[in-house]
């Protein structure tokens, strides 16, 4: 897809996506036999529900039918959310992955597997798991220190510690008492 077509499609689709409180992550046109596939990837802080993808797909389809943005050649439209293995490239991606385990390739070399504990505009705080019975260690990473990162899929992720859950619940009930 040419840069001009990409920019044109992004400009055309961004308002439709933003109107639904979603972020337009990617617009990609790839050849598929005699057709092309237009893949639109959207995301939000709360994730993307299937109904939201379907509604956006109908709106995008109508808009593309009303314009000549895709030309006269046949295409297939896909509206989707990012996969679990998508790269973390923007601060919002890291914010959405808070609490998750990530694998990061560091700009100075080496890799780091750690859990995101907090994210701000400059970088993230992570907890590096302890090795051989050692305690986990806290570490600060600036975004510029990370050359590449992805969420690690955890099938046996431990739930929050009972003490942490109790503290959060107690904090919530204290706040509701103050409001009353």
C-alpha positions as CSV (number, residue, x, y, z in Angstrom):
1,X,0.0,0.0,0.0
2,X,1.4,3.4,-1.0
3,X,2.0,6.0,1.7
4,X,-0.5,8.2,0.0
5,X,-3.2,5.5,0.2
6,X,-2.3,4.6,3.7
7,X,-2.5,8.3,4.8
8,X,-5.8,8.7,3.0
9,X,-7.3,5.6,4.5
10,X,-6.1,6.6,8.0
11,X,-7.5,10.1,7.6
12,X,-10.8,8.7,6.4
13,X,-11.1,6.1,9.1
14,X,-9.7,7.9,12.2
15,X,-12.9,9.9,12.9
16,X,-15.0,6.8,12.7
17,X,-12.8,5.0,15.1
18,X,-12.4,7.9,17.5
19,X,-16.2,8.5,17.6
20,X,-16.4,5.0,19.2
21,X,-13.7,5.8,21.8
22,X,-11.3,3.5,20.1
23,X,-7.7,4.0,19.0
24,X,-6.8,3.3,15.4
25,X,-3.6,1.1,15.8
26,X,-3.0,-0.1,12.3
27,X,-4.4,0.2,8.7
28,X,-2.9,-2.4,6.4
29,X,-3.8,-3.4,2.8
30,X,-2.3,-6.7,1.6
31,X,-2.8,-8.7,-1.6
32,X,-4.7,-11.9,-1.4
33,X,-5.0,-13.5,-4.8
34,X,-7.2,-11.4,-7.0
35,X,-8.5,-9.4,-4.0
36,X,-6.9,-7.3,-1.3
37,X,-7.4,-7.5,2.4
38,X,-8.0,-4.2,4.3
39,X,-7.2,-4.9,7.9
40,X,-8.1,-2.3,10.5
41,X,-6.7,-2.9,14.0
42,X,-8.4,-0.9,16.9
43,X,-7.9,-1.0,20.6
44,X,-9.0,0.9,23.8
45,X,-8.1,1.0,27.5
46,X,-11.0,-1.4,28.2
47,X,-10.3,-3.7,25.3
48,X,-12.5,-4.1,22.3
49,X,-15.7,-6.1,22.3
50,X,-16.9,-8.1,19.2
51,X,-20.0,-5.9,18.9
52,X,-17.8,-2.8,18.7
53,X,-15.8,-4.4,15.9
54,X,-19.0,-5.4,14.0
55,X,-20.5,-1.9,14.4
56,X,-17.3,-0.2,13.3
57,X,-17.0,-2.7,10.3
58,X,-20.5,-1.6,9.1
59,X,-19.6,2.1,9.4
60,X,-16.2,1.6,7.7
61,X,-17.8,-0.5,4.9
62,X,-20.4,2.2,4.3
63,X,-17.8,5.0,4.2
64,X,-15.6,3.0,1.8
65,X,-18.6,2.3,-0.4
66,X,-19.3,6.1,-0.5
67,X,-15.8,7.0,-1.5
68,X,-13.2,5.7,-3.9
69,X,-10.6,5.2,-1.2
70,X,-10.1,1.5,-2.1
71,X,-10.5,2.0,-5.9
72,X,-12.6,-0.3,-8.1
73,X,-10.7,-3.5,-7.2
74,X,-12.4,-6.1,-4.9
75,X,-11.3,-6.2,-1.3
76,X,-12.1,-7.9,2.0
77,X,-12.6,-5.8,5.1
78,X,-11.4,-7.0,8.5
79,X,-11.9,-5.0,11.7
80,X,-10.1,-6.6,14.6
81,X,-8.4,-5.9,17.9
82,X,-4.6,-6.5,18.4
83,X,-3.5,-10.0,19.2
84,X,-2.0,-11.1,22.4
85,X,1.5,-11.1,20.8
86,X,1.4,-7.6,19.4
87,X,4.4,-5.5,20.0
88,X,4.2,-2.8,22.7
89,X,5.3,0.4,20.9
90,X,3.3,3.2,22.5
91,X,3.1,4.3,26.1
92,X,-0.7,3.5,26.0
93,X,0.2,-0.1,25.1
94,X,2.4,-0.5,28.2
95,X,-0.4,1.2,30.3
96,X,-2.9,-1.3,29.0
97,X,-0.5,-4.2,29.9
98,X,0.0,-3.1,33.5
99,X,0.1,-6.1,35.7
100,X,1.2,-8.4,32.8
101,X,4.5,-10.1,32.3
102,X,6.5,-8.7,29.4
103,X,9.6,-9.7,27.5
104,X,11.7,-6.7,26.5
105,X,14.7,-6.5,24.3
106,X,16.9,-3.7,25.7
107,X,18.5,-1.0,23.5
108,X,21.9,-1.6,25.1
109,X,21.6,-5.4,24.5
110,X,20.1,-8.3,26.4
111,X,16.5,-9.2,27.3
112,X,14.4,-8.7,30.4
113,X,11.3,-10.6,31.5
114,X,9.4,-8.6,34.1
115,X,5.9,-7.7,35.3
116,X,4.7,-4.1,34.7
117,X,3.8,-2.5,38.0
118,X,3.3,1.1,36.9
119,X,3.5,3.3,33.7
120,X,3.9,7.0,33.3
121,X,4.9,9.4,30.4
122,X,8.6,8.7,30.7
123,X,8.7,4.9,31.2
124,X,7.6,2.0,33.4
125,X,8.3,0.4,36.7
126,X,8.7,-3.4,36.5
127,X,9.2,-6.2,38.9
128,X,11.9,-8.7,37.8
129,X,11.1,-12.2,39.2
130,X,13.6,-13.6,41.6
131,X,15.8,-16.5,40.4
132,X,16.6,-19.6,42.6
133,X,14.6,-18.5,45.6
134,X,15.6,-14.9,45.5
135,X,13.1,-12.1,46.0
136,X,11.8,-10.2,43.0
137,X,13.5,-6.8,42.4
138,X,12.0,-3.5,41.3
139,X,13.4,-1.7,38.3
140,X,12.7,1.4,36.3
141,X,12.9,1.4,32.5
142,X,12.6,4.5,30.3
143,X,10.8,3.9,27.0
144,X,14.0,4.8,25.2
145,X,15.8,1.9,26.9
146,X,13.4,-0.6,25.3
147,X,14.0,-1.5,21.6
148,X,11.2,-4.1,21.5
149,X,8.7,-5.6,23.9
150,X,5.7,-8.0,23.9
151,X,3.4,-9.4,26.5
152,X,4.2,-12.9,27.6
153,X,1.3,-15.2,27.7
154,X,0.8,-16.7,31.1
155,X,-1.4,-19.8,31.4
156,X,-0.8,-20.3,35.1
157,X,-0.9,-16.7,36.2
158,X,-1.3,-16.5,40.0
159,X,-4.2,-14.4,41.2
160,X,-3.4,-11.3,43.3
161,X,-2.2,-12.1,46.8
162,X,-5.1,-12.4,49.3
163,X,-3.5,-9.6,51.5
164,X,-3.4,-7.3,48.5
165,X,-7.0,-8.0,47.6
166,X,-8.1,-7.4,51.2
167,X,-6.2,-4.1,51.3
168,X,-7.8,-3.0,48.0
169,X,-11.3,-4.0,49.3
170,X,-10.7,-2.2,52.6
171,X,-9.5,0.9,50.8
172,X,-12.6,0.9,48.6
173,X,-14.9,0.6,51.6
174,X,-13.0,3.4,53.5
175,X,-13.5,5.6,50.5
176,X,-17.2,4.9,50.3
177,X,-17.6,5.7,54.0
178,X,-15.9,9.0,53.5
179,X,-18.4,9.8,50.7
180,X,-21.4,9.0,52.9
